[in-house]
Amino acid sequence: MATKQSPRTPTQPRDLNAPFFNLREVAWLWDCSVDTVRRAIKAGLLPCSQRVPGGLIIVSREDLDAYHQATRTVPIRGRRRRPTRTKAAA
């Protein structure tokens, strides 16, 4: 007997090189919940497409790559931490 999976459960994409992903696949790629992906779309951070109103929402690979480039963090160069001094054991 097959069980129905929740529509909010992230699922692994069949093809990681596919040109489009649905919300569940994007959630799996980001290792987050589907609601987090929906919030990113609603905030305007992640563009998406929908062929018919109320239909499947898809996100292109180019939009995912652009989001990753816009939100990635890089270390600040030129700032070094001083080594902490430890007291020598007497």
Contacts in CASP RR format, 6 or more apart in sequence:
PFRMAT RR
TARGET T0000
AUTHOR 0000-0000-0000
METHOD contacts of the structure
MODEL  1
MATKQSPRTPTQPRDLNAPFFNLREVAWLWDCSVDTVRRAIKAGLLPCSQ
RVPGGLIIVSREDLDAYHQATRTVPIRGRRRRPTRTKAAA
5 11 0 8 1.000
7 24 0 8 1.000
7 34 0 8 1.000
8 24 0 8 1.000
8 33 0 8 1.000
8 34 0 8 1.000
8 35 0 8 1.000
9 24 0 8 1.000
9 34 0 8 1.000
10 24 0 8 1.000
10 25 0 8 1.000
10 27 0 8 1.000
10 28 0 8 1.000
10 31 0 8 1.000
10 32 0 8 1.000
10 33 0 8 1.000
10 34 0 8 1.000
11 24 0 8 1.000
11 25 0 8 1.000
11 28 0 8 1.000
12 25 0 8 1.000
12 28 0 8 1.000
13 21 0 8 1.000
13 25 0 8 1.000
13 28 0 8 1.000
13 29 0 8 1.000
17 61 0 8 1.000
18 61 0 8 1.000
19 60 0 8 1.000
19 61 0 8 1.000
20 49 0 8 1.000
20 58 0 8 1.000
20 59 0 8 1.000
20 60 0 8 1.000
20 61 0 8 1.000
21 29 0 8 1.000
21 58 0 8 1.000
21 59 0 8 1.000
21 61 0 8 1.000
21 64 0 8 1.000
22 56 0 8 1.000
22 57 0 8 1.000
22 58 0 8 1.000
22 59 0 8 1.000
23 34 0 8 1.000
23 37 0 8 1.000
23 38 0 8 1.000
23 57 0 8 1.000
23 59 0 8 1.000
24 34 0 8 1.000
26 37 0 8 1.000
26 46 0 8 1.000
26 59 0 8 1.000
26 64 0 8 1.000
27 33 0 8 1.000
27 34 0 8 1.000
27 36 0 8 1.000
27 37 0 8 1.000
29 64 0 8 1.000
30 36 0 8 1.000
30 37 0 8 1.000
37 46 0 8 1.000
37 59 0 8 1.000
40 46 0 8 1.000
40 67 0 8 1.000
41 47 0 8 1.000
41 48 0 8 1.000
41 57 0 8 1.000
41 59 0 8 1.000
45 67 0 8 1.000
45 70 0 8 1.000
45 71 0 8 1.000
46 59 0 8 1.000
46 63 0 8 1.000
46 64 0 8 1.000
46 67 0 8 1.000
47 59 0 8 1.000
47 60 0 8 1.000
47 63 0 8 1.000
48 57 0 8 1.000
48 58 0 8 1.000
48 59 0 8 1.000
48 63 0 8 1.000
49 57 0 8 1.000
49 58 0 8 1.000
49 59 0 8 1.000
49 60 0 8 1.000
50 56 0 8 1.000
50 57 0 8 1.000
50 58 0 8 1.000
END
